Each structure stands twice: as C-alpha cells, then as structure tokens.
Amino acid sequence: MTQKNKPELLAPAGDLERLRGALDYGADAVYLGRESFSMRAAASNFHSAEQLHEAVALAHQYGKKVYLTCNTLPRNEEIPTFPQFLREAQEAGADALILADLGLLATARKLAPDMEIHMSTQTGIVNYATCQALYDMGVKRAVLARELSLEEIAGIRAKIPAEMELEVFVHGAMCMSFSGRCLLSAYLTGRDANRGACAQPCRWNYHVVESKREGQYFPVEETDEGTYIFNAKDLCMIDHLQELLDAGVDSLKIEGRNKSAYYVAIITNAYRAALDAAMAGEPAPEWALREVVQVSHREYCTGFFYGRENAAQRYADSSYVRNCDVVAVVNRWEQGRLYLTQRNRFFAGDSLEIVAAGQPPVTVAAQGLENEDGESIETANHAMMQCSIACETAFPAGSVVRKPVE
C-alpha cells in the first residue's frame, strides 16, 4: 500500500438526514452541495449558509470532513456569485472545495489561498501530466476520470508527488458520457447536465422513427423491447478494494447525493467493513458483499478498472433491482422493546432485518406490535408514526429496519 495516510471512505450527503446516515455508518468524509454550483441540483442540498454551518459542525463533531461541491461548468452570469459562495464555505469551515472549472480554481486560489482544492471527475483527469499541472496550481487531490484502468491509475501514482492525493468512484451510477460531460439532456430537454440538472435521457428506451411513417417505431436492434444503448450498469468495486489501494488510491468515493438515506447508510456500512478488511489484508466480509444488493440498484459491473470490456451496458431495460424496503428507523431500545419511527407499512409478525452501524443485519420478528399509546395493532400503516415491537436485543438509535420485498 502506497498511501501516506489512512485511505478515506467518502460518502454522499444530499441533505441532513443522509449526512447523519453517512456519518453514523462509517464515512471518513462526506461531500455535499448547495443550490448553486452543484452537479446534483435535484438533491435537497444545503441551501442557506446556516444549513452549511450546521452540516459542517455536525461532521466535525464526529471528527469527519466535509467537501463542498462546486463542480458545475458555470456560465458568465454565475461567475460574480462565486466569491460570496467561497466566503460562506470558509466561514462554515468546509474542509475542501471540489471544483471542475479552471476559472473557479484561479478565483479560489486568489481569494481563499488556504482552502484545500480537489479537482472533480468533471475535469477529465486521465494522465500524470494533468495531475502534475493541477498540483503546481495548488490542487491537493485529483478525482480521476472513471474511464481509467487500475494499471493507468498506478502509472499516474508513480509519476506524481506523494502529496497529491488520488480519488476514484467505487460505487454507484455511471454516466454514459466521458467524465460525465454530456449534452444529451440539454439538447433533448433543456436541462443542462453540466450545471447539475440532468434528466438522464441515456436511460430512456430509444427507437428510430421515419418522418413519413407517423406512429411507427422501429427498434435500433432486433428486439421487441427496443434498445437501451446508452444505459450504463452501476459500478460496484466492494470486492476489489485491495487492488485499488495497491494502485495508490487515497479516497474511495460512493456516488449518490440523490439517493435515499437508507441507500447511503447501507452502502457506507458495507464499504466501511470491506475497507477495514482490505487494510488488514483480509477479504471483504461475506455479509458486506450481500449488503450492496439490498438497496435499489441497476445490475452491477466493475466499470473500466479491468478494461473496457467490463464497462458493460444494460441492454434489456433501465429498471432497478430492489430486494428490500426500509420500513422504520430505530429511536431507542428500552426494557425489552424497540421503539421505531415508521417509514413504510409493515405488519405484526413480519420478518424484519435491523442494520446497525458496523454490524451485519440481524433478523427479528415484529412481535407485540404497538402504537405510541401502547395499544396492540396489526399494522404500522401511517407514515412517520411512532410504534414499537418486542425485542430482546438492544439496537442503537438510527439503526435501519427493513423488510424483504415479496
């Protein structure tokens, strides 16, 4: 392992709930955005300076870091707002900025010379010369393009200063365009992917239409369902973290600021266990490997890390695989009862799984289901209702309760 420091597990935080999930379930750092300059404009985000202060303060209480995304490609009218954005990031105590635009980099270096800078995957960093040039401009970390192989990453690591950190995505959705720089959404819908508003038209089902044959749709290839030629599988490298560390990667990044708090908690928990195992020279625990399929996801692949032939497309459809639904979150355990806040309907007697941070899931039966008044009920069917079940095992607050999809 070539890292100077302990490898970092970096998780997404689309809002305060997801931030807490990432922190509770083992992230070393989180990345989050505000309303402007964010590549995930559809996420709840942290709109006000006060919300950003709250997020950073919470993370720092955990001893974790916060990286603020400003990785869009801004237009002329947005540039004058960046100094204020920068001041508020400094005042909140953000640990680093994630940038993609060289103009914003120059401004940040001038107005906030002590602020740590990470260059986004949107920059398209694919070689050591670019890494060296960015390092010379004061950049601390390069978020490498997803199109690189492990061999290429190791080659970059060997030719750049040890102080220059390398970050790669290890899990989540992949864009069909090079480093996420795509015009398809802007062209078809007016929503610019490079400004955080992608409509994901790459996931749509396409046919060919001939101008004089209205209503006749011809598949691009010979199937009745049409084709999904742009539809990338999801990335999953949980069983290959040791190879990434050996290649010299410093930070392992989970995609998903638009994902649910459940997704963030479960995936962060699984990768935390796998990374700890890799650092100890051991394989990922079997339970952690099983956990990554317990969230809504597309079919998995290993991206470009092992060559282009492994960066597969999903040609059948653009649907998700969903094996579990989150049904509650633990509030507390007290005198043999587990007190919950309901998230989705479940019934007395259901077989549930409870996932606590750093632990494999535990199966329990929803016995003795009661409402907040202590009355016996057959179903918890009201969103956010308070309820409880009989449970001999104590689970910490914030633990996730889920139910297999039938």
C-alpha positions as CSV (number, residue, x, y, z in Angstrom):
1,M,0.0,0.0,0.0
2,T,1.4,3.3,-1.1
3,Q,-0.7,5.8,0.9
4,K,0.9,8.2,3.3
5,N,-2.3,8.4,5.3
6,K,-5.1,6.0,6.1
7,P,-7.4,5.5,3.0
8,E,-10.6,7.5,3.1
9,L,-14.1,6.4,2.6
10,L,-16.1,9.3,1.1
11,A,-19.9,9.2,1.1
12,P,-22.6,11.4,-0.4
13,A,-24.8,13.7,1.7
14,G,-27.8,15.1,-0.2
15,D,-29.4,16.5,2.9
16,L,-29.0,16.5,6.7
17,E,-30.7,13.1,7.1
18,R,-28.4,11.5,4.6
19,L,-25.4,13.3,6.2
20,R,-26.2,11.7,9.5
21,G,-26.5,8.3,7.8
22,A,-23.1,8.6,6.2
23,L,-21.5,9.7,9.5
24,D,-23.2,7.1,11.6
25,Y,-22.4,4.2,9.3
26,G,-18.7,4.9,8.9
27,A,-17.8,7.5,6.3
28,D,-14.5,9.3,6.9
29,A,-15.7,12.3,4.9
30,V,-18.8,13.4,3.1
31,Y,-19.4,15.6,0.0
32,L,-22.4,17.8,-0.3
33,G,-23.7,20.7,-2.3
34,R,-25.6,23.9,-2.2
35,E,-28.3,25.2,-4.6
36,S,-25.7,26.8,-6.9
37,F,-22.6,25.3,-8.5
38,S,-23.8,21.8,-7.6
39,M,-23.8,18.8,-10.0
40,R,-26.9,17.4,-8.2
41,A,-29.4,20.3,-8.5
42,A,-32.3,17.8,-7.8
43,A,-30.9,16.8,-4.4
44,S,-32.3,18.6,-1.3
45,N,-28.9,20.1,-0.7
46,F,-27.9,22.7,1.9
47,H,-29.3,25.9,0.5
48,S,-28.5,28.5,3.2
49,A,-25.3,29.5,4.8
50,E,-26.8,28.4,8.1
51,Q,-27.6,24.9,6.8
52,L,-24.0,24.6,5.6
53,H,-22.7,25.7,9.0
54,E,-24.9,23.1,10.7
55,A,-23.7,20.3,8.3
56,V,-20.0,21.1,8.8
57,A,-20.4,21.5,12.6
58,L,-22.1,18.1,12.8
59,A,-19.4,16.4,10.7
60,H,-16.7,17.9,12.8
61,Q,-18.3,16.7,16.0
62,Y,-17.8,13.2,14.5
63,G,-14.2,14.0,13.6
64,K,-15.1,13.8,9.9
65,K,-14.5,16.1,7.0
66,V,-16.9,17.9,4.6
67,Y,-16.1,18.6,1.0
68,L,-18.3,21.2,-0.7
69,T,-19.1,20.6,-4.4
70,C,-18.9,23.5,-6.8
71,N,-18.2,21.3,-9.8
72,T,-20.6,22.6,-12.5
73,L,-19.3,24.4,-15.6
74,P,-20.7,27.9,-14.8
75,R,-21.8,30.4,-17.3
76,N,-20.8,34.1,-17.4
77,E,-23.7,35.3,-15.2
78,E,-22.8,32.9,-12.4
79,I,-19.2,33.9,-12.0
80,P,-19.9,37.1,-10.0
81,T,-21.7,35.0,-7.3
82,F,-18.7,32.7,-6.7
83,P,-16.8,35.0,-4.2
84,Q,-19.8,35.0,-1.9
85,F,-20.1,31.3,-2.2
86,L,-16.5,31.0,-1.4
87,R,-16.7,33.3,1.7
88,E,-19.6,31.3,3.1
89,A,-17.7,28.0,2.6
90,Q,-14.7,29.4,4.5
91,E,-16.9,30.8,7.3
92,A,-18.7,27.4,7.7
93,G,-15.3,25.6,7.9
94,A,-15.7,23.4,4.9
95,D,-12.5,21.2,4.6
96,A,-12.2,21.4,0.9
97,L,-13.8,22.6,-2.4
98,I,-14.5,20.2,-5.2
99,L,-14.0,22.2,-8.5
100,A,-14.2,21.4,-12.2
101,D,-13.7,24.8,-13.8
102,L,-10.2,26.4,-14.1
103,G,-11.7,29.9,-13.7
104,L,-13.2,29.0,-10.4
105,L,-9.9,27.4,-9.4
106,A,-8.0,30.6,-10.1
107,T,-10.5,32.6,-8.2
108,A,-10.4,30.2,-5.2
109,R,-6.6,30.3,-5.1
110,K,-6.7,34.1,-5.1
111,L,-9.5,34.7,-2.6
112,A,-9.0,31.6,-0.4
113,P,-5.4,30.6,-0.7
114,D,-5.6,28.3,2.4
115,M,-8.7,26.4,1.2
116,E,-7.9,22.8,0.1
117,I,-8.9,22.1,-3.5
118,H,-10.0,18.9,-5.1
119,M,-10.5,18.8,-8.9
120,S,-13.7,16.9,-9.9
121,T,-14.0,14.0,-12.2
122,Q,-15.8,16.5,-14.5
123,T,-12.3,17.9,-15.2
124,G,-11.5,14.7,-17.1
125,I,-8.2,13.9,-15.5
126,V,-6.7,10.8,-17.3
127,N,-2.9,11.3,-17.1
128,Y,0.0,12.2,-14.8
129,A,0.9,15.4,-16.7
130,T,-2.6,16.9,-15.9
131,C,-2.2,15.8,-12.2
132,Q,1.2,17.5,-12.0
133,A,-0.1,20.7,-13.6
134,L,-3.0,20.8,-11.2
135,Y,-0.7,20.1,-8.3
136,D,1.5,23.0,-9.5
137,M,-1.6,25.2,-9.4
138,G,-2.3,24.4,-5.8
139,V,-4.6,21.4,-6.1
140,K,-4.4,18.8,-3.3
141,R,-6.5,16.0,-4.8
142,A,-7.5,14.7,-8.3
143,V,-10.8,12.9,-8.7
144,L,-9.8,10.7,-11.6
145,A,-11.9,10.1,-14.7
146,R,-13.9,6.9,-14.4
147,E,-12.6,5.7,-17.7
148,L,-9.2,4.8,-16.3
149,S,-8.0,1.3,-15.6
150,L,-6.2,0.1,-12.4
151,E,-3.0,-0.1,-14.4
152,E,-3.3,3.5,-15.6
153,I,-4.1,4.7,-12.1
154,A,-0.9,3.0,-10.8
155,G,1.0,4.7,-13.6
156,I,-0.3,8.1,-12.6
157,R,0.5,7.4,-8.9
158,A,4.1,6.5,-9.8
159,K,4.8,9.8,-11.6
160,I,3.2,12.5,-9.3
161,P,4.2,13.9,-5.9
162,A,3.3,11.7,-3.0
163,E,1.4,14.7,-1.5
164,M,-1.0,14.8,-4.5
165,E,-4.0,12.6,-3.5
166,L,-6.0,10.4,-5.9
167,E,-9.7,9.8,-5.5
168,V,-11.9,7.4,-7.5
169,F,-15.5,6.4,-7.6
170,V,-16.0,2.8,-6.3
171,H,-19.8,2.5,-6.2
172,G,-23.0,3.9,-7.9
173,A,-24.5,5.1,-11.1
174,M,-22.2,5.7,-14.1
175,C,-22.7,8.4,-16.8
176,M,-22.6,7.2,-20.4
177,S,-20.5,10.3,-21.3
178,F,-16.8,10.9,-20.8
179,S,-16.3,12.1,-17.2
180,G,-20.0,13.0,-17.1
181,R,-19.7,15.8,-19.7
182,C,-22.8,15.3,-21.7
183,L,-25.0,17.4,-23.9
184,L,-27.8,14.9,-24.5
185,S,-30.0,16.2,-21.7
186,A,-29.6,19.8,-22.6
187,Y,-30.4,19.1,-26.3
188,L,-33.5,17.0,-25.7
189,T,-35.0,18.6,-22.6
190,G,-33.2,22.0,-22.0
191,R,-31.8,20.6,-18.7
192,D,-28.0,21.0,-18.7
193,A,-26.2,18.0,-17.2
194,N,-23.1,20.2,-16.8
195,R,-25.0,22.5,-14.5
196,G,-26.5,19.8,-12.3
197,A,-29.9,19.3,-14.0
198,C,-29.5,16.1,-16.0
199,A,-32.8,14.4,-17.0
200,Q,-31.0,11.1,-17.6
201,P,-32.2,10.6,-21.2
202,C,-29.5,8.0,-21.5
203,R,-31.8,5.7,-19.5
204,W,-34.7,6.1,-22.0
205,N,-35.8,3.4,-24.4
206,Y,-35.0,4.5,-28.0
207,H,-36.5,3.6,-31.3
208,V,-36.0,5.0,-34.8
209,V,-38.9,7.0,-36.3
210,E,-39.2,7.6,-40.1
211,S,-40.7,11.0,-40.9
212,K,-43.4,9.8,-43.3
213,R,-44.5,6.8,-41.1
214,E,-46.1,8.5,-38.2
215,G,-46.6,6.3,-35.2
216,Q,-44.3,3.5,-36.4
217,Y,-41.4,2.9,-34.2
218,F,-38.5,0.8,-35.4
219,P,-36.1,-0.7,-32.8
220,V,-32.5,0.1,-33.3
221,E,-31.7,-3.6,-32.8
222,E,-33.9,-6.7,-33.4
223,T,-35.8,-7.0,-30.1
224,D,-39.4,-6.3,-29.3
225,E,-38.5,-4.1,-26.4
226,G,-36.3,-1.6,-28.3
227,T,-32.8,-0.8,-27.0
228,Y,-31.0,0.9,-24.2
229,I,-27.7,1.5,-25.9
230,F,-26.6,4.4,-23.6
231,N,-27.8,2.8,-20.3
232,A,-24.7,2.0,-18.2
233,K,-24.7,-0.6,-15.4
234,D,-24.0,0.6,-11.9
235,L,-20.4,0.4,-10.6
236,C,-19.5,-1.9,-7.7
237,M,-16.0,-2.4,-6.5
238,I,-16.6,-3.6,-3.0
239,D,-14.7,-6.9,-3.6
240,H,-11.7,-5.2,-5.2
241,L,-10.7,-2.5,-2.7
242,Q,-7.3,-4.1,-2.0
243,E,-6.4,-3.7,-5.7
244,L,-7.4,0.0,-5.6
245,L,-5.3,0.6,-2.5
246,D,-2.3,-1.2,-4.2
247,A,-2.7,1.1,-7.2
248,G,-2.3,4.1,-4.9
249,V,-5.8,5.4,-4.5
250,D,-6.2,7.6,-1.4
251,S,-10.0,8.2,-1.3
252,L,-12.8,5.7,-2.3
253,K,-15.9,7.6,-3.3
254,I,-19.5,6.4,-3.2
255,E,-21.9,8.1,-5.8
256,G,-25.4,9.1,-4.7
257,R,-26.3,12.5,-3.5
258,N,-29.8,11.9,-5.0
259,K,-30.1,8.5,-3.3
260,S,-32.1,7.8,-0.1
261,A,-30.8,7.9,3.5
262,Y,-31.3,4.2,3.5
263,Y,-29.1,3.7,0.5
264,V,-26.3,5.9,1.9
265,A,-26.4,4.1,5.3
266,I,-26.4,0.6,3.8
267,I,-23.7,1.2,1.2
268,T,-21.5,3.2,3.5
269,N,-21.8,0.4,6.1
270,A,-20.8,-2.3,3.6
271,Y,-17.8,-0.4,2.2
272,R,-16.6,0.6,5.7
273,A,-16.4,-3.1,6.6
274,A,-14.8,-4.0,3.3
275,L,-12.2,-1.2,3.5
276,D,-11.3,-2.1,7.1
277,A,-10.8,-5.7,6.0
278,A,-8.7,-4.6,3.0
279,M,-6.5,-2.5,5.2
280,A,-6.0,-5.6,7.4
281,G,-5.1,-7.7,4.4
282,E,-8.3,-9.6,4.5
283,P,-11.1,-10.2,2.0
284,A,-14.4,-8.3,2.4
285,P,-16.8,-9.9,4.8
286,E,-19.5,-12.0,3.1
287,W,-22.2,-10.0,4.8
288,A,-20.9,-6.8,3.4
289,L,-20.9,-8.3,-0.1
290,R,-24.5,-9.2,0.3
291,E,-25.5,-5.8,1.6
292,V,-24.8,-4.0,-1.7
293,V,-27.7,-5.8,-3.3
294,Q,-30.1,-4.9,-0.5
295,V,-30.6,-1.4,-2.0
296,S,-32.3,-0.3,-5.2
297,H,-29.7,-0.6,-7.9
298,R,-29.1,-1.4,-11.5
299,E,-27.1,-4.5,-12.5
300,Y,-23.5,-4.2,-11.2
301,C,-20.2,-4.2,-13.1
302,T,-16.6,-3.1,-12.3
303,G,-16.5,-0.2,-14.7
304,F,-13.3,0.5,-16.6
305,F,-10.9,-0.7,-13.8
306,Y,-10.3,-4.0,-15.5
307,G,-10.6,-2.9,-19.1
308,R,-13.2,-1.5,-21.4
309,E,-14.9,-4.9,-21.9
310,N,-16.0,-4.9,-18.3
311,A,-17.7,-1.4,-18.5
312,A,-20.9,-3.0,-19.6
313,Q,-24.2,-1.6,-20.7
314,R,-27.6,-2.8,-19.6
315,Y,-29.4,-3.5,-22.9
316,A,-32.6,-5.2,-21.6
317,D,-34.2,-2.2,-19.8
318,S,-33.4,0.7,-17.4
319,S,-35.2,-0.7,-14.4
320,Y,-33.8,-1.1,-10.9
321,V,-33.3,-4.2,-8.8
322,R,-35.0,-3.8,-5.4
323,N,-34.8,-6.6,-2.8
324,C,-35.7,-4.7,0.4
325,D,-37.8,-1.7,1.5
326,V,-36.9,0.3,4.6
327,V,-39.9,0.2,6.9
328,A,-38.6,2.0,10.0
329,V,-35.8,3.7,11.9
330,V,-34.9,2.9,15.5
331,N,-35.5,5.6,18.0
332,R,-34.3,3.7,21.1
333,W,-34.4,0.4,22.9
334,E,-35.9,0.3,26.4
335,Q,-36.9,-2.6,28.7
336,G,-37.3,-5.3,26.0
337,R,-39.0,-3.1,23.4
338,L,-37.6,-1.4,20.3
339,Y,-39.2,2.0,19.6
340,L,-39.4,2.9,16.0
341,T,-40.5,5.7,13.5
342,Q,-42.3,4.1,10.6
343,R,-41.2,4.8,7.0
344,N,-43.2,2.2,5.1
345,R,-46.0,-0.2,6.0
346,F,-45.3,-3.4,7.9
347,F,-47.4,-5.9,9.8
348,A,-47.3,-7.7,13.1
349,G,-45.4,-10.9,12.7
350,D,-43.4,-9.7,9.7
351,S,-39.8,-10.9,9.5
352,L,-37.6,-7.8,9.6
353,E,-33.9,-7.1,9.3
354,I,-32.2,-4.5,11.5
355,V,-28.9,-3.0,10.3
356,A,-26.8,-1.2,12.9
357,A,-23.5,0.6,12.0
358,G,-20.5,-1.7,11.7
359,Q,-22.6,-4.9,12.0
360,P,-24.2,-7.5,9.7
361,P,-28.0,-7.4,9.6
362,V,-30.0,-9.1,12.4
363,T,-33.3,-10.8,11.6
364,V,-36.1,-10.2,14.1
365,A,-39.9,-10.8,14.1
366,A,-42.3,-7.9,14.5
367,Q,-43.9,-9.4,17.6
368,G,-46.0,-7.4,20.0
369,L,-46.5,-4.5,17.6
370,E,-47.9,-1.5,19.5
371,N,-48.7,2.1,18.7
372,E,-47.3,5.1,20.6
373,D,-50.1,4.7,23.2
374,G,-49.0,1.1,23.9
375,E,-52.1,-0.3,22.2
376,S,-51.7,-3.6,20.3
377,I,-52.0,-3.1,16.5
378,E,-51.9,-5.4,13.5
379,T,-50.1,-3.0,11.1
380,A,-48.0,0.1,11.2
381,N,-49.5,1.9,8.2
382,H,-49.1,5.6,8.8
383,A,-46.1,7.4,7.6
384,M,-43.7,8.6,10.4
385,M,-46.0,7.0,13.0
386,Q,-44.4,6.1,16.4
387,C,-44.6,2.4,17.2
388,S,-42.7,-0.4,19.0
389,I,-42.1,-4.1,18.9
390,A,-40.9,-6.7,21.5
391,C,-37.2,-7.2,21.1
392,E,-34.6,-8.8,23.4
393,T,-31.7,-7.3,21.6
394,A,-30.8,-3.6,22.0
395,F,-30.1,-1.7,18.9
396,P,-28.7,1.9,18.8
397,A,-30.8,4.9,17.7
398,G,-30.6,5.4,13.9
399,S,-30.4,1.7,13.0
400,V,-32.3,0.9,9.8
401,V,-35.2,-1.6,9.9
402,R,-36.0,-3.2,6.5
403,K,-38.3,-5.8,5.1
404,P,-37.6,-8.1,2.1
405,V,-39.6,-7.3,-1.0
406,E,-42.1,-10.2,-1.7
